[in-house]
């Protein structure tokens, strides 16, 4: 089986929560054994709280819910072909 890369979260008492996508992709069930390699992820520059732009996150109004998929349509006023 091909390896799957993901980010996981330590939830409590050292337990790690794998994303649902990974659980489905690997068809993981309770008591299955998995092999993992762990690296502590350092925050990216734009995620650091001492970054002056960090305080701006979430201040703007949200765009249309399909803004990512239809970016060009909204930006240039035309539909994708």
Residue pairs with C-beta under 8 A, 6 or more apart in sequence:
1 26
4 22
4 25
4 26
6 18
6 19
6 21
6 22
7 19
7 41
8 16
8 17
8 18
8 19
9 16
9 17
10 16
10 17
11 17
16 36
18 28
22 28
26 34
28 34
45 51
46 53
46 54
47 54
48 54
63 74
64 70
64 74
67 74
70 80
72 78
72 80
73 79
73 80
